[in-house]
């Protein structure tokens, strides 16, 4: 009996986690795929600039 109730509790908690995850994901899906890809490209360019600046600083020393 106790094992059955723990299993049921686990299933209920798993569904709560899954549904809350889907709910919060649907709230953030207002961006289109193209917009998120543009943001990714911008972030990649920023990282490349930082890396290049770091290389320049290390070559100056």
C-alpha positions as CSV (number, residue, x, y, z in Angstrom):
1,X,0.0,0.0,0.0
2,X,2.7,2.5,0.9
3,X,4.7,1.6,-2.2
4,X,1.7,2.2,-4.3
5,X,1.0,5.6,-2.8
6,X,4.7,6.6,-3.2
7,X,4.5,5.6,-6.9
8,X,1.3,7.6,-7.4
9,X,2.9,10.6,-5.6
10,X,5.9,10.3,-7.9
11,X,3.7,10.2,-11.0
12,X,1.7,13.2,-9.9
13,X,4.9,15.2,-9.1
14,X,6.3,14.3,-12.5
15,X,3.2,15.5,-14.3
16,X,3.3,18.8,-12.3
17,X,6.9,19.3,-13.3
18,X,6.2,18.5,-17.0
19,X,3.1,20.7,-17.2
20,X,4.8,23.7,-15.5
21,X,7.8,23.3,-17.8
22,X,5.5,23.3,-20.9
23,X,3.5,26.3,-19.5
24,X,6.6,28.4,-18.9
25,X,8.1,27.4,-22.3
26,X,4.9,28.5,-24.1
27,X,5.1,31.9,-22.4
28,X,8.6,32.4,-23.8
29,X,7.8,31.2,-27.4
30,X,6.8,34.6,-28.6
31,X,10.2,34.9,-30.4
32,X,10.4,33.3,-33.8
33,X,13.2,31.0,-34.7
34,X,14.8,33.6,-37.0
35,X,14.9,36.1,-34.1
36,X,16.6,33.6,-31.8
37,X,19.1,32.7,-34.5
38,X,19.9,36.3,-35.0
39,X,20.5,36.7,-31.3
40,X,22.7,33.6,-31.3
41,X,24.8,35.1,-34.2
42,X,25.1,38.4,-32.3
43,X,26.3,36.5,-29.2
44,X,28.8,34.5,-31.2
45,X,30.2,37.7,-32.7
46,X,30.6,39.2,-29.2
47,X,32.4,36.1,-28.1
48,X,34.7,36.3,-31.1
49,X,35.5,40.0,-30.4
50,X,36.3,39.2,-26.8
51,X,38.6,36.3,-27.9
52,X,40.3,38.5,-30.5
53,X,40.8,41.3,-27.9
54,X,42.3,38.7,-25.5
55,X,44.7,37.5,-28.2
56,X,45.8,41.0,-28.9
57,X,46.3,41.8,-25.3
58,X,48.3,38.6,-24.7
59,X,50.5,39.2,-27.8
60,X,51.2,42.8,-26.6
61,X,52.6,41.5,-23.3
